[in-house]
Amino acid sequence: MIIYLVALTLIITGASTSLFTLLHGRVSKSGLRLYDAKGYWVISMLMLTFLVASLAYFWGVTRFALNLEDGLEPETVIGMLATVFGCITGLGVGLVRFSKVTPSVSGDGL
């Protein structure tokens, strides 16, 4: 169970850090407006939540369920809730860090 939760946490942390670094780099180079980057961040975190929660469900059912007709095992539910909690935390941390980003000013008025 611990390996299951640690693996999900590492996936969420790695993916959200990579996405934030990509968007932060685009804003810093003036290729993307800060307002748009925040919107892309929200959408990407929603997609990440869906994808990793799906992975948590599949991995939890195949690993912990003895019989598929019995319903969800508590370990699967805990993994899915941990995934949602991690993604919501990443969303909040990213939006706070985006508020501290100062985009470079270009002369073209974008």
N, C-alpha and C positions, 0 to 999 in steps of 0.2 A: 504493500500500500504506500509506503514511504517513497519508494522508487517511482511509483505512478505519479504521485503529487510533485515530486522534485522534477521529473521529466516534463510535466505540464508547465510548471513554473519556468523552467529554462526555455521552453519553446516560446512562451508568452513574452518573457523578458528579452530574448534575443530578437524576436520579430518586431516587437514594439520599439526597441532601441534602434534597430536598422531602419525602420520606417521614419522615426523621428530624425535620425541623422540625415537621411535622404531629403526630407522636407526642409530641415533646417539649412542644409547646404543650398537648396534652391532659393530659399528666402534670402540668405546671406549674399548670394550672387545676383540678386535682383531679377531672377528668372521667374519668380512667383511672388505674388502679393501675400502679406501676412494673413489677411482675412481669408484668402483662398486656401492657404496652407492649413489654417485651423479647420476649415470645412473638410479638406482632404483627410486631415488627421481623424476627425470624428468618423467619417465614412470608413477609413481603413481600420479603425479600431472596432467598428461594428462588424466588418467582414472578418477580422481576426477572431473576434468573439465567437462568431458562428462556426468558423472553420475549426478552431481548437476545441470548442464544446462538442462538435461532431466527432472529432478525434477522441476526446475523453469518453464520450458515450460508447463509441465502437470498441475502444481499447478496454474500457471497464466491463462491457458486456462479454467480450471474448475472454477476458482474464478472470473475472470474478463470478460470472453466472454459471451455476451448475445446470440449470434447466431454464430454457428461454421462456417457458410458459409461466414461470413464477413471478415475473415482473422485474423491475429494476432492483439491483442489489444496492445496499446503502453506500458501498464504496464507489459505485458509478455515479450516484447522485452527489456525493461529496466531491468527486473529481470535477463534475460539471459545474457545481457551485464555486469551487475554487478557481476554475477557469473564468467564470463570469466576474468574480470578485477581482481577480488579477487584471482582467481587461478594463474594468471600470477604474481601478487604481491607475493603470497606465494612461487611460484617457484623461483623468484629472491631472496627473503629473505632467503629461505632455502639454495640456492647455495652460497650465501655470508656467511651464518653461517657455512656451511660445509667447507669453505676455512679456517675457524679459528679452526677447529677440529684438535687435535693432537692425532692420533691413538697410542695406547700403543704398544711398540715394543716387539714382542715375539721372542724367540730364534730359532724357526723352519724355518725361512727364507721365510715366506709367505708374 
